[in-house]
Amino acid sequence: MRTRVAVLERLNQDLSIMELEIPLPRFGEVLVKIEYSGICGSQLMEISGSRGEDEYLPHLLGHEASGIVEVVGDGVTKVSPGDHVVVSWIRGNGIASKPAPISHNEFLIGRGAIATFGEHAVISENCVFPIGREIPLKHAALFGCAIPTGAGMVLNELPDDLSASTVGLFGLGGIGMSALHVLIEKKPKKIIVVDVSQEKLEIAKSLGLVCTINATDSGYATALQRESGTEGFDFTLDASGTVRGISQAFDSVKKFGGKCVFASHPELGQKIALDPFDLLTGKEIKGSWGGGVNLDKDLPALFRIFDEEKLIMALLSSKVYPFIFINQALKDFKEGLVLRPMLRMDFNDTH
C-alpha cells in the first residue's frame, strides 16, 4: 500500500515527506494506521547526528505513537485488526521482528522495529500494546515513551514510601514532568525541581507543593546547596539528558544511602566524571531503561495515574501539529518553544 512518511535523508536537514509503497506485514509484524505521534529528544539527536555516525541513512524516525491496527502478519496473536494500540520503543511481549528496508526509486529507506512518523507503519509485534477504545488516542501516544519512562523512574526505581525523603528532580521535559506528577502523588517531605526554563518551572509550581530553582540564575549553586541541605537529597532524578544535569544530580545526593537515577542520555562521546570516593561513601547512581516498566502489565495503572485530559496536555503537550508541519514542530521543540510536540497524522489536515 502507499502511504506518506517523513524520511531523514541527510543529517542536519529537514525531513523529507515522501509517498512510499510499503509492503504488507510479514511474520511477527503489524500494520498500524498512526493517529498521533510524539516527538522525543531522541529524534533531535538522530537528526543532528549527536548519536554518532548514522550508517542507516536514509531512514524513518519516531518511537512513540497511538493508532489502529489494520493488518497483522502471520504469527501475531497480541493484537487484531481494529484494535487501538500504543506503539512504543519499549519492548514487550510478542515476536521481535525487524521490518525490511523500503525500496524507493532504486534506493533503500531503512526502518527499524518501530518508526512512527507517517500515516501508516509496519511495527514489530513486541512494540504494540492494545488499549481500550475509551482512551483518547491523542493522549495514548504519550504512553509510548514520555509517561512510562518518567513515571517508571519514580514507581520502579525509588522506594514506595517517600514521606520522610527529600527528592531533587533535574529537567522538566516530557520525562521530567511525568516523573514530577507521580512524585507529587507520593508526597515526599520535600521536592526540589531544577530547570533552565522559567515557564516549565511555573507549570511545576502549579502542580503542587514544589520548590523550583532556575539553573540559569546567578545564585543557582547557592540555592541548590541551600535546598538540598547540609547532607544532600535522599534521592535525585535526572531527566535533563545532559552531562551537567546528571553530574549535578549525583553531586546533590547525600552520602551513605543517597541514590541518583537518570533516564535520558547525553550526546555520543560525552562522559560523566565521578569521584570514586563518593561511591565508597555510599552514594549510588543508576541508569533507568524506559523507567523499568513492563507496558504489557503496567499500562492500565499508568492510565489511572494520568487520567485527566487537562493534566496530560498541561504536563506533556503544549501543541499538536498536523503531520505536514513536522519540520516546524521539530524546530519549535529544538528552540524550547513547546514542551513535547505531538503530530496529528492526518495528511489532509493543515490547521
N, C-alpha and C positions, 0 to 999 in steps of 0.2 A: 504494500500500500504506500501511497505518497503522503508525506507529512512535512511540516515545516519545523526546522530546528535551528538553534544557534550554534555556530561552529567556531572554535578557536583555531584560526589558520596560522597566525603568527603572534609571537609574544608582544605584549605592549601595544596591541592594536585592538580596535573594536571587534566584537564578534560579528561574524557574517551570518545573516539569516538565509538559509537555503531550503529549497524544497527537495527532499530526498525520497528515493524509493527504498523503504525499509522492508526487510524480509519478515515473514510471519515467525512467531516464536518457535524455537527448536526445543529439544528435550530440556526440561527444567526451566523454561523461560515463560514470561508473562507479558502480553501486550497491554499496556495501560494508557488510557486517554488521560493525559495530565490536565488537571484543572487549575491547580495553583502550585507554584514552586517558590521556596525561599531562596534567598541569595546569602551565602555564608562568606566569611572572610577567607575561607579556603579557596574560593573561586578567584578572589582578587589576587591571591598569591600565585595561583596557577597562571593567570593571565599575565602577571608581571614577571614571571619566571623566578619568583622568590623561593620556589621549591627545588630549584636547580634545573639542570638541562632537561628539556622536555623531548623525549625521543618518540613520542606518540603523535606529534602534530601531523596533520590537523586532527582534532578530536572534539567530541561532545563534552559538555560540562553539566554540573548540577547534581546535588546529592540529598535534597530533602524536598518532598512533594506530597501532594494528595491527588487522587484520581479514581477512575473507574476502570475495572478490568474489562477488556473487550474479547481477548482470545488467550487461551492457555495452551502451552505446548504439552507434549507427551510427558508423563511422569509427574505432572504438577497436581498436587492434592490439597494444597493450602488455601487456594482461592478458586473461584469460579467466575465465568463471565457475569457481569452485572454487579459484582462485589465492589463496595467502596473500600479504598485502601490508603494507608500511609506508606510512602516509599522512603526508605532510609538507607544510608550508608552503613548503619549499624547492623551487622549480620544477625539473622535469627535462624529459626528452623526452616528447613526446606533445602532443595537442591541448590548447590553453588555452581552457577553457570557463568561463563564469560562470553557474552554475545560477540559474534564475529564482526570485524570491521565492515562498514558500508561502502560499497563501490559507487563512485560518483565521478562521471566524466573522466574515466580511465585512471583515477587515483582512489586511494582508500581513506575513509574517515574513521578514526578509531573511536571506540566506545567501550567502557568497562561494564561491570555488572550492574551499574546504575548510572543514568545520565538523564536529568530531568528538565533541561532547558529545551523544551519542544512540545508540540501539540500531542505527540504520541511518543512512547518509549518502550523498548523491549528490555525488561528488567529480569534479573535473576530471581528465582522464586524465594530465596532466603533474604531478599531485600524488600519484600512486600508484606504488609500486615493488615489483615481485614479489620474493618471498623464498622460500627453501626451507622445506619443511614441517618440517624438523628443528629450525628455530629457534623456541623458545617464543614465543608471541605476547605473553605478559606482558613479555618482555624487548624484543621487537621494537618496541613502541610508543615506547620511549625513543630509538630511532634516527630519529625523525621531527623532533627539534629539539635536545634537550639534548646528546646524544652527538656528532652531526656538527658542531654549532656549536663546542662546546668542543674536541673533538679536532682539528677543522679549523684552529682558530686556531694550534695547535702544528704540525700537519703541513704546512699550506699557507702560513702567514704567517711562520714562523721558519725559520732555516737547518736543514739536516739534521743537521749536526754542532754540537752544543751542549756538547761536552766541556770546552771552555775558557771557557764562558759562565756568567754569573750571571743568574738569572731571578727576577723578582718576580711573584707571582700575587695579584691583589686580588679577593676574592669567591669564596665556596665554595658557590654554589647548584649546580644540575644542570650548568650550563655549566662553571663553575669546577672542579667535581670531575672532569668528563670531561677537561678540559684537564690537570689535575694528573696523572691516570693516564698520559696519553701523555708528559707531561714527565718523569715518573719513568722511563719506559721509555727515554727518550733520554739519560738520565744527564748532565744539566748539572753543572758544577762545584759549583753551589750553587742551591738552590731555597728561596725565602722565600715563605711563604703568609700573607696578611693577611685577617682576617675579624672580625666582631663577635660570632660565636658560638663559645664555647669548645668546645661539643660537636662542631661541624664541624671545628674545629682539631684536636681529638683524633682524629677519623676520618682527617684528613690525615696526622697523625703515624704512624698505624698502617699507612699505605700504603708508607712508605719513609723514606729519609733526607731529611726535610723540616724546616726551621726554621719555626716558627709565631710570629705576632705577633697579639695581640688588640687590635683597633683601639679598644676601649673602655678600655684600661688607661691610667692617668695618664702612664706613661712611653712611650706609643706612638711619639711623634715621635722620641724619642731612640733607641728600639730600632730603628726603621726606618732612621734615618740610620746607626746602627752596622752593621746587617746589609747595607745597600746599599753601604757602603764610602765612601771619600772621593770617588771618581769617580762612583758610581752603578751601577745594574744595566746589564748589556748589553741585556737585554730585559725588558719588563713586559707582562703581560696583565691587562686589567680585565674581570671578569665580574660586577661588583657592580651595574651598571646605574644608578649614581649619579654625579652631577657630582663629588662629593667623591672617589669611587674613581678615576674617570678622571683627574682632576687630579693626585691623588697618584701614580698610576701613571706619568703623564707626567713629573712633577717628579722622580721617582726614577730615571729612566734617565740614563745618562751623556751628556755632550756628545761630539760628533764620532763618531757611529755608534750611539748608543743608539736603540732603537725601542720604542714603546708601541703595543700593539694592543688594541682594545676591540670587544666584540660585542653588549653589551646597551645599550639606550638609556634615558636618564632620562625623566622626565615631560615632556610637551609644554611648551615655553616656557623650559625650563632651558637655560642656556648654559655652555660651558666657557670660562674666561678663560685665555689663554696669553700668555706674554711673547714677543713676536716675536724677541727676542734668542736665546731657546732654539732657535728654528728656524734662525736664522742660524749658530748654533754646532753645527749638525749633529744636533740631536735630531729624531726623526721620530715622528709619530703617525698611526695608520691605523685606520679602521673596517673590520670584517670582516663581510661579509654572509653569515650562515649558515656561518661558518668557511671560506668559499670552496670548499665541497665540491660534487662532482657525484655525487649519490646513485645515478644510473644506473650509474656506473662504480665509485664508492668504497664502496658498502655492503658488498661481500664483505670488503674489507680492514678495515673498521670492525668487522664481526662477529668477525674473527680477533683483533683487538686486545682487544675486550671479550667474551671467550668464556666467562667463568665466571659462573654464576648468583650466587654469593656476592659476587663483585666488583661486578656490575651493581647488585644490590639494596643493597649497602652504600654504593656511591657515590651512587646516584640516588634510590632509592625506599624510604623508611623505612616506608611504609604503603600498602596497597591498599584503597580504599574501594569498596563497592558503589555503583553509579550513583545509587541513591535517596538516598544521603548526600552528594551532590555539594556542597551548601552547607556542610556540616560540613567537608568536605575543603578547600574554599576558605578557610574561616575558620581552620582549623588552619595552612594554608600561610601566610596573611597574618600570623599571630601567630608564625611561625617554629617551630611545633611539629613540622613534618615537613620533610624536605629537599626532596623533589619528589613530591607525592602522585600516585597513579595511580588511575584509575577502572576498575572491572571492570563492563562494560556488560551485565550480566545483571540485568534489572529484577526478576526473581523472587528474586534473591539478596540477602538483608538481613542477612547475617552477615559 
